[in-house]
């Protein structure tokens, strides 16, 4: 990936491999849907640090729509709050040019849809069971999501389906894609006449436009489990209209009688989950998970995560190995791609007298290409190191730290203070003094010498008698500390005394 595309105009095409979004370098497109696409991306940092992420972005021809951009932002706000081992973590949301992108946890593995597609004739219930259990636990965590004040927001996924269930090589299933999720927030309510979701996984109340709640996702979970166990599609029809009709009218047969004919222990669970009356279903995803877990334990079909991991690895070993080779073949990040900061000068560092400001080197990655004259000599697509403040409209990926010489003051002759700025805001840090060891020794010796002089003077003053004379126009007073009483000697005759007394 030596060719790094940055700041180029995408037009209506998808970004190529090697395209850079800030500190994220796109490596490979790993998924695509009707609205967006997902890329495997690599983030680079100081000292050759790298980490893999999944980048989700809207299709370029839809990026100009405010509705899709707002949906992606809303998904980031919701999904980033869910912290559970059975949901895909969302770390960040960014923007580049005219579109937004979502930074998510990269799950090495496959989706449940791909896993079922690759195993059409043999799907062990002891491996499907733990996968659906994980998905139900993740769904329950999303349903229990609370706002900052501790109130439940009553989140409804509305797209709980096999493509949105990711099964990793660690044997864990995670729920993803909260793009059309609904909450109590009025902004997430769908306008009348618009249905969101996949028709074959919708609940009857969703199709008819009735009131929906978290039991709507429970119905979708029942459809996912029924299809996975039997190898058939419960409500699929030749058209969307026929599929929606089947959701409302088709009788739901027992899975033990259809397709792969799984164990009858699943029949009562799926019968209850697929009730068209929401009050007759499992009331929560957690309740359905406990019923499924009890059935798996009773029949001895509760497999381990290690068995699920082995199933995923054996099914997709070629694709996973090819992806790992591609990642290993990536060039290590160059020094100018390290987004960290060089260390500040040591505390004993002293600025030259003629310099008013000592600025530590800083690295900023702009959102537009530079000219060939200012580019790196190795490649015309590299980026320059800038020591000036970029325009406020451009994103900042690193903080700018500078060492500024402080004006001389009586209390600190030689000092510096540190300034830290991010997004144009500066904050003063603590002062850093600059004093050598010899200067400290001389200062202590000087203070000790002055103190000794003062002590010696006080001792001499205390041991020798003090004598002082106060002279007035008519009298002279002489006082000796060793005599008990002072003596007064008249200087002029009494009749000429200025006091007017004999």
C-alpha positions, 0 to 999 in steps of 0.5 A: 500500500505504498500509494496513499490517496488522500484528499482526492475527489471521489466523485461517484466511485468508491474509495480505492485501497490505500485511500487515507481517512485521517490516520486510517488507511483503507486496506480492503473492502469486506462488505457492501449493502444497499446503503453503505460499505465496510472496509478493513482499515489500518491505523498507524501510530508512534513507533510503528504502532498499527491496529486494524479497524472496520470503517463503515461509510455511505455509498458515494452516490448517497453521501450528499443526502442529509438523511443518510448522513444523519442516520450514520451519526445517530448510529454512532451515538447509539452503538458507542453507548452499548458496551457488551461482548456480544455487540460490535464496538463503535470507537469513533466517527469522522468526516472526509470531504463531503461524507462521514465514516464510522470506525468500528471494531474489526471482527475477524470471521464471517457473518451468520448469513455467510456461514449458513450459505457455506453450510447448506446441508449440514448445520450442527445445532450444537454450534448454531445454538451458542451463536444464537445465544450470543446474539440474543444476549447482545440484543438484550444489552441493546434493549437495556441501553440507558441515557446519561440520566439512567433512563431506558431509551427503549431501543429497537434494532429493527434489522436483526438478521443473519447479515448483521450477526458477525461470528468471529474466529474467537467463537463469539457472535456479535450484533452490529448495524444499528443504522435504522434502530428506533428509540424514544427520541422523536427523530428516530420515529419513521414517517407514516407509510414507510417501512424499514427493515428486511421484509422476511424478518419483519414482525406482523405489527411492523408490516401493518404499521402498528405500534412496535416495541422490543418484542418486534426484535424477538420475532426477528430472532425467532425467524433467524433461528428457524431459518438457520436450523431448517436450512429453509426461508420461512416467509420468503416469496417471489416478491416483496409483496408476497413475502409481506403477505406470508409474514401476516398469513402463512402458518408457521410449521414446526422446524423439526418437520422441515428441511434439515429437521433439527431436534424437536426440543426447538419446536416450543421455543420457536412456536412461542417466539413466532407468535403474531400476537406480541403478548404471546411471545417471549417478552424480552430477548433475555427470556428467549435466551434462557429458554433456548439455553435450558433446551440446549443443556437438556439435550446436550447440544450446548457447544463451546465457543472453541467448537464455534471457532473451529467451525468458522476457521475450517469453513473460511480458512482460505479467505482468512489466510489470504486476508492475513497475508495481505495485512502482513504485506502492507508496508510499515508506516513511515516516520512522517506517518507517525501521528505521535509527538516528539519528546519535549526538551528536557527540563534543563533545556535553555532557549537561545537569548535571541529566540522569543519562542521555542516550538517543539516539532509537530506533525499535522496531516492536512486534508488536501495534497501539497505541491510537488515542490513541497512534497517528500522526495520519495513520493509525490503523494506523501505529506509534509510536516507543518509547524504552523497552525492549520485553518480552523476548518481542517480536522486536527489529529494531534495536539500541538505542544510548544515551549514558550520562554517566560518573561524574566521575573524576580522570583524566577530568573530562567524559566519556561512554561508549557502550552498545550493547544487542541482545536485552537484552544491553549491552556497554561501548564505548570512552570518548569525551572531551569537551574544547573547544580553549580548555580544551586550550590553557589546560591546556598553558599552565598545565603550561608555567608550572609547569615554568618555575617548577621549572626556575628554582628548580633553577637558583637552588638550584644557583648559590647556596651552601646553609647549614644548621645542626644543633643538638644539646643540647651541640654546634652544627654549621655547614656551608658548602658553600664551606668544605673542612671543617666547624667545631665550636664547643663551647657548654658546658664540657667537664666539663658535656658530655652526651657525658661526654667532655672 
